[in-house]
Amino acid sequence: MSIGELAGLIAACAFALLVIVLAVPLLKLGRLLDETREAVEELSDGIGPIVDEAATAMTEANRQLQRVDTITTDVAEVTTNVSSLVAVTAAAVGRPLIWVAGATSAVSGALAGLGLGSRAGGRRTSPRTDR
C-alpha cells in the first residue's frame, strides 16, 4: 500500500465518520418533526369540538340577548303607559281635590269671620269653675 492509498483510506474513514456524526442530529430532528406533526394533529382534532361548542354558546347568547331586548322594549312601553296614567289620574283627581281644598278654606274663613269658627287650638277660653 502506497502513501497515497493510505491517505485516501484515512480520508474515506474520516468522511464516513463525519457522515455518521452528522446523521445522528438529522435523525433526532426527524423524530422531533414527527412528534410535532402528531401533536398538531391531536390539537386540530381537539379544536373542532371546542369551536362547535363556542358557536353553540354564541348562538344561545344571541337568542337570550334578543329576549332581553324584547323585555326591555316592553318595559319601556309599560313605563310610558304608567306615566300617562299618572298624568291622567292627577288631572282627573287632583283638580277636584284642589277645588275642594279651596272651597273648604273659603268656608272656614267665612265661618271664622262670623264668629262660628272653632276655638283657637281647641283650648277653652273661659277659666274652669269646677275646681
C-alpha positions in Angstrom: 0.0 0.0 0.0 1.4 3.3 -1.0 1.2 6.5 0.9 -1.4 7.9 -1.5 -3.6 4.9 -1.0 -3.2 5.2 2.8 -4.1 8.9 2.7 -7.2 8.0 0.6 -8.2 5.3 3.1 -7.8 7.7 6.0 -9.8 10.4 4.2 -12.5 7.9 3.4 -12.7 6.8 7.0 -12.8 10.4 8.2 -15.6 11.2 5.7 -17.6 8.1 6.9 -17.1 9.2 10.5 -18.3 12.8 9.6 -21.4 11.4 7.9 -22.2 9.2 10.9 -21.7 12.2 13.3 -24.0 14.4 11.1 -26.6 11.7 10.7 -27.4 11.5 14.4 -28.7 15.1 14.7 -30.6 14.7 11.5 -32.3 11.5 12.8 -33.1 13.3 16.1 -34.5 16.3 14.1 -36.6 13.8 12.0 -38.1 12.3 15.2 -38.8 15.8 16.6 -40.7 16.7 13.4 -42.7 13.5 13.6 -43.7 14.3 17.2 -44.6 17.8 16.3 -46.8 16.6 13.4 -48.6 14.2 15.8 -49.1 17.0 18.4 -50.5 19.3 15.7 -52.9 16.5 14.6 -54.1 15.9 18.2 -54.5 19.6 18.6 -56.5 20.0 15.4 -58.7 17.0 16.4 -59.5 18.7 19.8 -60.1 22.2 18.3 -63.2 21.1 16.2 -65.5 20.3 19.2 -64.3 23.4 21.0 -65.2 25.6 18.0 -68.5 23.9 17.7 -69.3 24.5 21.4 -68.3 28.1 21.1 -70.6 28.6 18.1 -73.4 27.0 20.1 -72.8 29.2 23.1 -72.7 32.3 20.9 -76.0 31.3 19.2 -77.6 30.8 22.6 -76.2 34.1 23.9 -77.6 35.9 20.9 -81.0 34.3 21.5 -81.0 35.4 25.1 -80.0 38.9 24.2 -82.9 39.1 21.7 -85.2 38.1 24.6 -83.7 40.7 26.9 -84.2 43.3 24.1 -87.8 42.4 23.8 -88.3 42.6 27.5 -86.6 46.0 27.6 -88.8 47.3 24.9 -91.9 46.0 26.7 -90.7 47.6 30.0 -90.2 50.9 28.2 -93.7 50.8 26.8 -95.2 49.9 30.2 -93.3 52.8 31.8 -94.7 55.2 29.2 -98.2 53.9 29.8 -97.9 54.2 33.6 -96.6 57.8 33.1 -99.6 58.6 31.0 -101.9 57.0 33.5 -100.4 59.0 36.4 -100.8 62.2 34.4 -104.5 61.4 33.6 -105.1 60.5 37.3 -103.5 63.7 38.5 -105.6 65.7 36.1 -108.9 63.8 37.0 -108.5 63.7 40.7 -106.1 66.5 41.5 -108.1 69.4 40.2 -111.3 68.4 42.1 -109.2 67.9 45.3 -107.7 71.3 44.8 -111.2 72.8 44.3 -112.5 71.0 47.4 -109.5 72.3 49.5 -110.1 75.8 48.2 -113.8 75.7 49.0 -113.1 74.3 52.4 -110.7 77.0 53.1 -113.2 79.6 51.9 -116.0 78.2 54.0 -113.7 78.0 57.1 -112.7 81.6 56.6 -116.3 82.7 56.2 -117.3 80.9 59.4 -114.4 82.4 61.2 -115.5 85.8 60.1 -118.9 85.2 61.5 -117.5 84.0 64.8 -118.8 80.5 64.3 -115.3 79.0 63.7 -113.5 76.6 66.1 -111.8 77.8 69.2 -108.2 78.6 69.0 -106.2 75.4 69.2 -109.1 73.6 70.9 -108.4 75.3 74.3 -111.1 76.8 76.5 -111.4 80.5 76.5 -113.1 80.8 79.9 -111.5 79.6 83.2 -112.8 76.5 84.8 -115.2 76.9 87.6 -115.4 73.3 88.8 -112.3 73.4 90.9 
